[in-house]
Amino acid sequence: MLKKFTFVSAFIFSNLFIQAFPAFAQEQNASNIVDKNTITVSAADSKAYKDTYNNLLTAITSFKDTASFPSQSISYKNVSTIINEVLEDHPEIFYFQHKGTTAYSNGKIELKYKYPVKKIKEMVQNQDTKIKNIIKQTIKSTDSEFDKVKAIHDYIVLNTAYDWENFKKGQVPDASYTAYGLLMNGQAVCEGYAQTMQLLLKEAGIESHLITGTANGGAHAWNLVKIDGKYYYIDSTWDDPVPNRAGEISYKYFLTPAAALKKDHSWDEKLFPAATSTKYAYFQDIFSAKESGTYIYYSNNKDNQKLYRMKKDGSEKKKLLNVSTPYFVLTKNNIYLSNYSNGGYLYQAKLDGTQLKKINNTHSIDLYIEKNTVVFTNKTTGAKGSIKIN
């Protein structure tokens, strides 16, 4: 008798909540994390497994209605796991639909998609064009592997808003769980961030892996990357402020060793290459950062968000201001900052940290430069304000 296995869903759905920290929020549970089962196959069956994987990849990327697998070697009940592995390895596939996809005991697989094939082809073309443009804009031929990884991390954080409003309503759309949603709509949740990181790094020639596990107890996704023969973890979701703050970026979860990440993330570490190097551990000090020339200016996580400056390689580290500075912006000559050591009032200083002076009496947050003014939000009233600058 012919048997079939229909996939209702390949995902574990769970509640979502946010634990907010000053200026940044952390995702606790993510509802589209793939359940990572594994299939144990004998050496004799490994070819059958690879053939099934390749058959599925070819069929899905060609938008075919069916695929096949060797039913004498692989159970139809295990096909869903192979599909999940194809999708995990290929985040560019955003259009596959688990619901309704069916594997039969005779080796036939019926495939379903979220959209009509004509629309999928248009969407794929738009995604491919977007990816190529991003790489062209952010990566130079002379860039080191580190430069490429940092450029892609920064692009994702600076051009994406965590899908906060839909998240609060419990109505996160499917697109926000995908690289396509992040690239084309500019918003995502953790899986979309991690998939996009994986996709862009692959395009840039950098080895990376998508990691699923938990963070502070809730389901989460992030990445493992390889730079100059060493492995490091990146959580671009947690390096992006929530709610979104244009131009703001953190590096607390950029190129971290496993030992540091395990403080609030949990995963099956033995499934992946060891990440023990602390070469870039200095990035974990960076809470909020801006770049000017060859320097990174940043609020220091480990020093009550005092303002520091250093070179991108971690050299020439120097404390510029002995005041708490969670919000700041840079111009050609000056730093404008919310001085949390004095009421959050707006202050001005030179780029070397000298000539610090107060320029308003308002608790000022969410700073940005617009033409010849520094714009701020009044923390108490929520109203926008501005001060002309030179």
N, C-alpha and C positions, 0 to 999 in steps of 0.2 A: 504494500500500500504506500502511495506517495505521501510523504510527510512534509510539512512546511513550518517555517519559523518566521513570523512577522514581527518586525521591530516597531514597537510602539514608540519608544524613545531610547536613545543611548545615553541619556543624561540623568544625573541625580539632581532632583530639584529640592532646594531647601530654602529656608527663610534667610533674608538678608538683613544685616544691620550694620551701622557705622559706629565706631568708637572714635570720637573726635579728639584730636590733640591740637594744641595751639597752631592755628593757620593750616594745618594739614590733617586729613582724616584718613583712616585706615579701613580698608574693606575687610569684613569678617567672613562672610560666606558668599560664594558666587554660585549661581544656580545653573550654569551650563558646563560645569567641569565634567569631562568625560571620565567615566568609571574605567580605570585602567586594569583590566584583567589580562592575563597572559595565557598563551596556549603552549603546552608542553608537547613538542613534536620530536620524534626520533630522527636520527640522521637520514634515514630512508625517506621520511616524510617532509624533510626540509625543502626539497625541491617543489613539492606540491604546495607547501605554504607560500613559497616565493612566487610560484606561478599564480596562485590565487590573488596575492597582493598585487602583482603586476597586471593581472586581468582586470581587477577592480579599478586600479589607477587609470589604466587606459580607457576603460569603459566610462568612468565618471568624467574624466577630462575631455572625453569625446561626446559627452551627453547622451550616451547610449541608454536604451531602456532595459537592457539585460547584460549580465556577465555570467561567468561560469566558474566552477571550482571542481576539483577532483573528489567526488563524494566518497570514493573508496578509501581515501586517505584522510580527509578532513570532514568532521561532522558539520551538518548544516547549522547546528546550534552554535558553532564557533565562528561563523562567518561575520557576525556583528563585531567581534573583537578585532578581526582583520580590517574591517571597514574603519573602525575607530583608529587603528594604527595608520592607515592610509591618510585619514583626515588630520591626524596629529602631525604627521610628517609633511603635510602639504596644506598649510593654512590659507593658500590662495583659493582652495575649494570652499567657498562659502554657500554654495547653492544646493548642496546635497541634502536630501530629506530622509531622516531615519523612518519617520512614520509612514507606513505602507510599504516600505522596502521589505521584500520577502525572499528568504532562501529556502529552496526545496531540496529534499533528500536525493533527488536525481542529479544534483549538481547545477541547477539553474538558479540564478539570482535575478529578481525583478527589482529594478532601481527606480527610485522616485526623486523628484527635484522640487525645490520650493517655487520655481518660476518656470514659465514657458521657455523652451530652448532658445528661441529668437531673443528674448529678453536677457537670458543668461549670457549669450554671446556678446551682446552689447555691454553688459555689466563687466564681463571679464576683460573686454578691450579697454574699457575706461579704467579699470583697476591696473592693468598692465601699463597703460600710459602714465598713470599717476606714480606708480613705483619707479619707472624709468626717470621721470622728472625729478622725483625726490633724490634719487641717487646722483643724478647729474648736478643738482643744486647743492648737495651736502658733502659729496665725496670728491676729493681731488686725487689725481693719479699718483701724487707723491705722498699721500696719507699713509701713516703706519696703521697697523691693525688696531691699536689703541685709538688713534684719531677717528677711524671709521666707526668703531663701536660708540665712542662718545658722541659723534655727530648724529648717529641714528637715535641714540637714547635721547639726546637733546631735542631732536626734531619731534619725536613722538610726544614728549612731555609738553613742549612749547606749542604744539599745534593740535592738542587734544584736550577736551574737557571730559572729566569723568561724568558719566550720564547721571548726574545727581538728581535732577528734577524727576525723571522717570523712576529712578531708584527709590526716592522717597515715597512715590505713589505705588510702588510695587508693580510697575508697568514697564519694565525694561524691555525694549523691542529686541527681536532676534538679531538684528544687524549689529547691535552694540556688543554682542558676544563674538564678533568676527573682525578680522583684519579689514575686510571690505568696509564695514561700518565705520571703523576709525579713519581709514584713508579717505573715504568719500564724504562722510558726514562730520568728521572731526569730533566724534564722541564715542565712548566705549566704556565697558567695565573690564575687570582684570583680564579675562580671557582674550578680549580684543586687543588689549595692550600687549600681552605676551605673544599672541599670534603675529601681530604686526612687527614686533621686534625680531621674531624668528624669520619672517618673510623678508624684511629689508636686509637683515644681516646675511641671509643666504644670497640675495642679489648682489651684495657687496663682497661676497667671497669669504665670509666669516662663518666658521662652524658654530652652531648654537643648538640648544635643545629647549623644548617647552617642558616646564616642570609643573606638575600638579600636586598639591598637598593641602596643608592647612596653614593659616596665619592667624595667630592669636585664637586658635580653636576653630576657625571657620574655613570652608573650602576656598582655595585661592590658586592662582596661576602666575608663574614668573618664568625666568629664563636662566640657562647656563650658557656661558660663552667661552670661547677659546681665544686667547691672545698670546702670541709668541710662545706657544706650546704649553701654556698654563691655563687652568680653568677658573672662572669666577662667576658669581651669581649676580643677576640684575633683576630688581623688581621696579619696573618703570611706573607701574600703577601707584606704588607708595612713594615714588619720587615726584608725583604730580599733586598739587594742592587741591583739596576738596572743601568747599565748592571752588570752582576754577578761579584762579587769579592770573590774568594775562601776564606773560613775561616771567612768571615765577617758576623756579626749578630747584629741586633738592637733589643731593647726591648721596643721601644716607644709605641707600640701597643699591649703589652703583659699584660694580666690581668688588663685591664682598666675598671673603672666604666663607666656607661652610660654617666654621665655628662662630662667626659673627652673626650669620643669618639665622642660625638655630636658636638664637635668643627669642625670636618671635615667629619663626616659620618651622614647619615640620613636614618632612617628606621621606620617601624611601631612598635615602642617600646612596645606598649600595648599588642602585640601578644605574648610576651615572659616574663619570670620571671624578676623581677626587679633586676638590677645590681647596687647596691649603695655602696658596700664595697670599702674602699680605702686602705685596708690592704697591697696591693702590689703596691700602687701608686708610690713608689720609683723607680720602673722599668721604668717609663715613662721618667726619667732623662737620660736613657742609649741610646746613639746614636749608638756607635760602641763598641762592647765588646769582651773581651777575658777572659778566666778563667785560673787561676793558683792555684792549691790546693783548699783551701776553699774560695778564693777571686775571685771577678769579677772586672776586670780592665775595665774602660770605659771612653769614651769621653762624657762629661756631656752636654746634650742638653740645660740645663738652665744656663750654665756658659761658653758660647762661646767655647764649646768643649774642655775645660780644662780636664786634665787627673785625674781621681779619682779612688779610690779603696774602695770596701766594701765587707762584707760577703753576702752570697746569701739571708740571711734573712733581709738584709737592715741595719744591725748593723755595727759598726766600720767604718762608712763612713768617708773618708779622701781625701782631695785634695793632690795629689802627685806632680803634676807639674803645675805651673802657666803659662802654654803656651798652645795655641790651638793645639789639637792633633787629627785630623780626621783620620789619618792612624797610626797604630802602631802594633807591634808584640811582643811576649814575648818569651824569652828563659828561661832556668833554673835559670839564675841569673840576666838577664838584660831585659830592655825595649828598643826597637828600634822604633823611632817615626819620623814622618814628622812634623817638628816644624813650624806650620803656623803662629807663632808669629815672625818668622825670616825666611821668604822666602821659607818655605817648605823644608828647608834643613834637611838632615838626622842627627838625634841626637841619643845618647846612654845615658841611665841612669840605675842605679840599680833598683831592683824591689820595693824598698822602696821610690823611687823618688830622691835619692841622686846622686851626682857625674854626673850631667847632662853635656854633652859635645858634640860639633859638630863633625861629622865624615865625612861629605862631603860638597861640595858647589853646589849641584844639587837639584833643586825642585823635590823631590822624592815622588811618590805616589804608591799605590797598593803594599804594602810591604808583603813579605812572607819569611819564612825561608826554605832554601834548603841545607841539610847537614850542613856544617859549614860556610854558607854564608847567609847574608841577601840580598834578591833580591828586586830591586825596579824598577819602570818605571820613566824615565825622563819625567816630565810633559810637557816640552817644545818640545822635539824631538820625544817622544814616544818610544825611545830606552830603552832596558833593561840594567840594571847595577847591580853590586853586590859588596859587601865588605865582606872580610873574618872576621869571628868573633871567639871568643874563645869558 
